[in-house]
Amino acid sequence: MTKQEILDTIELRQSTLKTWLNCAMMYKFRHIDKLEPSFRYPGTVHGSALHLVLAWLHEGQWKGDLRALYTKALNYQLYASEEEHIPVRWKGDQETEIEKLKLNAVEILENYRSKDYNRDALVLFAEVQFRVNILSYSFTGTIDQVRKNPDGTVELLDFKSSQMRPNYYAIPNDIQLSLYAYALKYGQLLVDGIWVKPNMLLDSVGIYFLRGHEIYKRKVPGKEVGDEKGSPFIRTTKTIQDLRAFRTEIRHQLSAMVKPWYYPNTASGACSYCSYAEHCIARNDTIPEKQADEAQLLLAELNMA
Ligand code: SF4
């Protein structure tokens, strides 16, 4: 594939960059070959459902029934979203697993709602689409939340619900956060069907780690039963100089992304839980594609493929 063909094939979304940085091979499968993952993890579906409920809370349903809101959001993610046809890899009995997700969601959302800093924040944008040109390439994506805090500061938050707390020291270099901050300064947001230019330089950007609102069920050193696991905020700042440095970083990443060779990231340990592992195992870079296809056909005839 030529550089132009690759550029014509990929969509420059925040998820494209994220996948590229995680594993170049996965980036090829997902964004160039347009292959779908073999499965979805319940945790990913849970995170997407929580995002929806958080947007609804700030859109006028602050006092809503959390279990009912979460159930509606989860059902949407499971049965009506763009990915509804991709099976979910449940660990055990589906109903039991879903009940656990609901209990966890209510615990997180109740504690989110109990905080003055959330109740009193003025949410300017939630789950809002953006588009921004960088070096004549158009990047698109979705920003979780931009809020005006009671002290007047404006901050961008990316909600995370992974099991592990994101690394504090990695946040200043998080390329997705830089892309969001860049889009708010130089790009456009889709608000009520109209593209607007917010031209915002934020006071802070950061991760809102939702599992910080989970509570300890057992006593651990320094914490009592019922205590929350910790502050959900992991913040950094993005100055104009940082945004310029980000533009340079994008140039470097893009020049590598459009070269037609891709290296599996087997060093990170991500392969063991990768939803593209089946595609990855099937690849064989040392055998030409035509020869591999012929071998597959022969195996199929022998009922061995
Ligand atoms: S299995 Fe490993 S190398 Fe292959 S796509 Fe997934 S993360 Fe990348």
Residues whose N, C-alpha, C, O or C-beta is under 5 A from the ligand:
A	BS01	SF4	C23 M25 M26 P264 N265 T266 A270 C271 C274 Y276 A277 C280
